[in-house]
Amino acid sequence: MRISVEVNGQRFEEEVEPRLLLSDFIRHRAGLTGTKVGCEQGVCGACTVQLDGEPIRSCLMLAVQASGRAIRTVEGLAPNGELHPLQRAFHEAHALQCGFCTPGFLMSMEAFLREHPEPRREDVREALAGNLCRCTGYLGIIEAVERAAREMRGADVQGG
Amino acid sequence: MKPPPFEYQAPASVEEALPLLGPDSAVLAGGQSLVPLLNLRLARPELVVDLNGIAELDYIHADDGVLRIGAMTRQVALERSELVRERWPLLHKAVRFVGHAQIRTRGTVGGSVAHADPAAELPVALAALRARFLLRSPRGERVVGAAELFVGPLSTSREPDELLFEIEVPEHPAGAGAGFSEHARTHGDFATAGAAAVVVPGSHAGIALLGAGPVPARAEAAEEALVGGASAREAADLAVRDVEGEHRRALCGELARRAIEEALG
């Protein structure tokens, strides 16, 4: 089937089999390998991307279903090479070790912070439940999300 | 793993979808259960019928006090609906326990019902609310309750050529409180056990258990006892009377008590 998918603002027109997963489309057709593939059954959250701004598991969607829709991946967080406040906070708070799970966390948390600019710690913990990290023990990740939330609120104030 | 090859159709209307349904086709709603089954190759349908292009199946509205939910309504839409939060609070409480935000973005109410996972929250809440399920096929339309729809784990009385197209939820009785509680190893993981309750002291009770048996089922003896003045503890004990296994019985009983107490406010 012929599909046309927008990924990070760029249009990809491709011929695909219906069984091609969106996660594999992103990695192998769009060539964006920031999105990781972990369990391929919707549990680990490593493949989380945004579909029209909402977080989804890209391993649980067929590429053909994304035709005409807009996908945002971790590469879309830092389009000009300048880190997104969340990425900076992950770096500063040691919220990653091996980094495999990080793109999924970032795409989940970017959507979460847009909806919850002033999250309580328990909300952050609940929001993190859909992404697994086997290295950090999560404390650094919680710290990073709270730090990013503070910074992003500050930026809003400064930016009017 | 990757899905096995299949034919794919994405009809734009219910009318176009119906002739495609049959024993060799699988219905793709939100994909949060079917796609893992395809990836694991536990499901090998010849044809996948994708309902995501059918806009007429995506709605939440109230008619004469009855809530009508189109089968393709996303779980996140149910969660965000002010109408549901105010007038069917049990559904609002239950949907927040479904998977994670990333799952609820795509997952649908109809998909959760039709998949009939015994650990799923929405079928239990809908059973407690005495919801009715509307099925349509080229042969006509029929309406069934939870007891008739859910026949076993991952198994419903939906015929292969039938499409679940609407869930109809009667009004919360005036003055009713709602409670939902569950136990899962981590938030959003599959629940081990749970309970849903909607109660008006002295006049109405709807209680259903999750994980107590093969299907979500109302605990009718407990409902009657509660209306007759039993305490939350007594009703909960009755609700789990026939649950197998000491641990599971204790767990379901405690969760039922919490749900009933939450409903009683």
Interface residues (C-beta under 8 A of the other chain):
Chain A: M1 E17 P18 R19 L21 D24 E40 Q41 G42 G45 T48 L51 E54 P55 I56 R57 C59 L60 M61 L62 V64 Q65 S108 A111 F112 R125 E126 A127 A129 G130
Chain B: M1 K2 P3 P4 P5 F6 E7 Y8 A10 L28 G31 Q32 V35 P36 L38 N39 L40 V48 D50 N52 V76 G99 H100 A101 Q102 I103 T105 R106 T186 H187 G188 D189
